[in-house]
Amino acid sequence: MAAHWLYKSGSELDLAQAQRETHRWLQSLLEIQSESRDSKEFLENIKGDLFPDEIYVFTPKGKIMALPRGATAVDFAYGVHTDVGHHCVAARINYELMPLRTELKNGDHVEVLTSPTARPNPSWLSFVATGKARSRIRHFLKGLQQKESAALGERLLDQALATLRVAPETITWERWEGLQKEFGAKSQLDILADIGLGKRLSFVVAQALTRPAGKAADDAAAAAAANPTKPAALTLRGVEGVAIQYAKCCRPIPGDRVVGQFRRGQGLAVHTRDCVTLRKQRGDTDQIVDVEWAHDVEGVFDAGIRLLVADRRGLLADLATTIADHGANIDNVSMERPDGGGLIAMFFSVQVKDRKHLAQVMRGLKHVPEVRRVHRART
């Protein structure tokens, strides 16, 4: 560390200044270390901060902030305050509105725009340059994942308890404390999060909760084992967060018959029941759960549409207009000439509400004269 500051200051070293800088840097290291999960992550977070080529930018109040070269508006936001980083949505750089991934230059005047409803995006990790920003983002996402995974785990555990004919509210706090010691878990929240992440099976936890809880619960568990009832399917509300994800291999949308598959440490992946990829992976049936769509599903879902069209000038614009007129957003477009002739194979990735909405979009595309064939693309 002494060599670090000597290197930066040259031969004329102001000892007091070096001590202040060293203290500030040490404090930053302690904050990063407290949020790093292991030594490898800690090293990754600090290696870019040891000998950075610094740039100097101005805050709205005229203060100077030093950042490593390659730093972005997100790095600046977290440099100001963690809450500013968590809630940033855009930045004004030299009084012009710019995206958060914009790389800062020496002398830039930077102002961060925030929103109380905004939260860190995992994609930020691909472009932030400072260890502080990276550790803060990861710490937030880890906490968010645990919270959402625990909510999913609680829903799954309630289903498993219903199968054993035990009401969740009858499980005492003392029994939960006993289970925490038995599993070596820090809290009830950790156990529920493990269920939501697929690290523990809900039925095993339900049996462990009811086994020592008294004769009545034991009798109920024995009766349920002798005459089991099928648990109700997990209801999908659409906007589920990081705990429940919709598989890219089959792109399920509301209206499709679906099934859930636990991926260890990642939560629940929702597939269509006829998904080819799921059929190949389906080795452990204990990791498959029944799921169904709620009546009032929220949000939009990715779906694929393949077309075979006759080429003409302006066709892509007409197809895009048709999709937009039917209330769908276009996320991606690709095309190729299968035989080098006049026909073009096109693929649209669109965002729709459900199967009925997708069918309306496809019917609209069929009315475009040049469209020869339209079908839904699963992959």
C-alpha positions, -999 to +999 in steps of 0.1 A: +000+000+000+029+024+008+044+016-026+010+023-042+008+058-028+045+065-034+040+055-070+011+079-074+027+108-055+062+106-070+092+114-049+076+143-030+052+125-006+028+144+016+026+120+045-007+134+059-023+132+024-010+097+019-025+086+053-059+101+044-059+085+010-048+052+025-075+053+051-101+061+025-089+032+003-088+008+033-124+017+042-135+010+006-118-024+007-136-032+040-169-023+025-163-045-006-150-074+015-181-074+036-203-079+005-181-103-013-191-140-011-156-154-014-119-145-019-121-149-057-150-124-059-131-100-036-100-101-057-120-095-089-137-065-072-104-048-061-080-057-089-092-028-111-089-003-082-052-009-072-034+011-099-061+027-120-055+053-147-078+078-131-102+104-147-117+133-129-153+144-133-175+170-117-206+166-096-236+190-100-222+210-070-188+214-086-170+188-065-143+166-082-147+129-082-118+105-092-128+074-110-108+047-129-106+051-167-135+033-183-159+042-155-195+048-165-224+068-152-234+039-129-199+039-113-204+076-107-238+071-092-225+045-067-195+068-060-220+094-048-241+071-026-253+035-027-290+046-028-283+069-058-268+039-076-297+016-067-323+040-080-305+056-110-323+055-144-303+079-166-276+106-165-270+141-178-234+143-190-223+178-199-261+187-196-271+161-223-293+131-214-272+100-219-277+062-211-262+048-179-236+027-197-220+059-212-182+059-205-171+091-187-142+113-198-119+137-180-137+169-171-173+156-177-200+173-157-222+144-144-257+145-129-276+113-121-314+110-125-331+087-101-365+071-096-378+056-063-392+026-082-359+018-101-336-010-090-302-024-102-302-043-134-280-075-137-268-062-171-249-034-153-223-059-141-212-062-177-200-026-180-193-012-145-156-005-138-153+000-101-153-027-074-176-006-052-204-005-079-199-042-087-201-054-051-231-031-043-251-044-074-243-081-066-252-076-029-286-061-039-294-088-065-284-115-040-308-100-014-335-097-040-331-133-052-333-145-016-365-125-009-382-137-041-370-173-037-383-174-001-417-162-013-417-190-039-405-215-013-433-206+011-459-212-017-444-246-024-441-256+013-478-246+018-487-270-010-466-298+005-482-293+039-517-294+023-507-328+009-500-340+044-533-324+056-515-300+079-524-263+080-493-240+077-504-219+107-503-249+130-465-251+127-451-236+159-421-212+161-404-237+183-407-264+156-392-240+131-363-232+154-357-270+158-357-274+121-332-246+117-307-264+140-314-297+123-307-282+088-279-259+100-298-229+086-295-194+100-332-186+098-366-197+085-361-174+056-330-193+045-349-226+046-377-211+025-352-196+000-335-230-003-368-245-013-374-217-038-340-222-053-344-260-056-317-268-029-343-285-007-374-304-016-406-289-002-421-323+007-390-333+027-392-300+047-429-305+052-423-340+066-395-327+088-418-300+102-447-324+110-428-355+122-420-344+158-449-320+161-470-343+182-493-373+178-520-355+158-496-343+132-479-378+131-513-395+126-522-369+098-488-375+081-493-413+083-528-410+069-516-388+041-488-413+033-514-441+032-539-421+011-520-393-005-538-364-022-523-346-052-511-311-043-526-282-061-505-268-090-484-237-084-501-206-098-481-184-121-489-147-120-467-137-148-444-111-132-425-134-109-390-118-106-358-138-105-372-168-086-394-180-115-380-177-151-396-187-184-374-210-204-359-197-237-360-231-253-398-233-256-410-197-248-441-205-227-469-179-227-502-179-209-526-204-224-498-230-230-499-262-209-468-258-187-447-275-161-420-263-137-384-277-134-361-267-105-325-258-115-303-262-084-294-228-070-313-209-097-350-213-089-379-226-110-378-227-148-412-229-165-414-250-197-442-261-220-452-297-213-441-307-248-407-290-246-381-311-263-352-298-242-371-306-210-378-341-222-340-346-227-331-332-193-359-348-173-339-373-152-350-364-117-389-364-115-387-350-079-375-317-094-406-314-116-437-296-102-471-289-116-478-253-125-507-235-141-515-199-152-535-176-130-567-161-144-553-126-142-518-130-155-497-098-157-470-086-180-459-095-215-441-127-227-416-135-254-428-155-284-413-164-318-430-161-352-415-176-384-426-164-418-418-174-454-423-143-476-419-131-511-393-103-512-402-067-521-391-032-512-407-020-479-420-054-468-402-054-435-418-020-426-452-033-435-448-065-414-435-044-384-465-020-388-489-050-388-474-064-356-475-030-339-511-024-350-521-056-331-505-043-299-473-064-298-437-052-294-409-064-316-378-075-296-356-089-325-357-096-362-336-119-384-339-131-419-322-153-445-327-166-481-330-204-478-324-211-515-309-178-527-342-171-546-370-146-541-384-161-509-371-150-475-373-168-442-379-143-414-380-146-376-397-121-353-392-122-315-423-104-302-438-097-268-474-107-264-499-111-235-510-147-242-518-173-268-549-155-280-529-123-285-502-142-304-529-158-326-543-123-335-508-111-345-503-141-367-537-137-384-528-101-391-495-112-407-514-137-429-533-109-445-501-093-459-501-105-496-464-115-497-467-138-467-467-174-478-465-192-445-467-182-408-462-204-377-451-201-341-414-207-335-406-223-301-368-218-304 
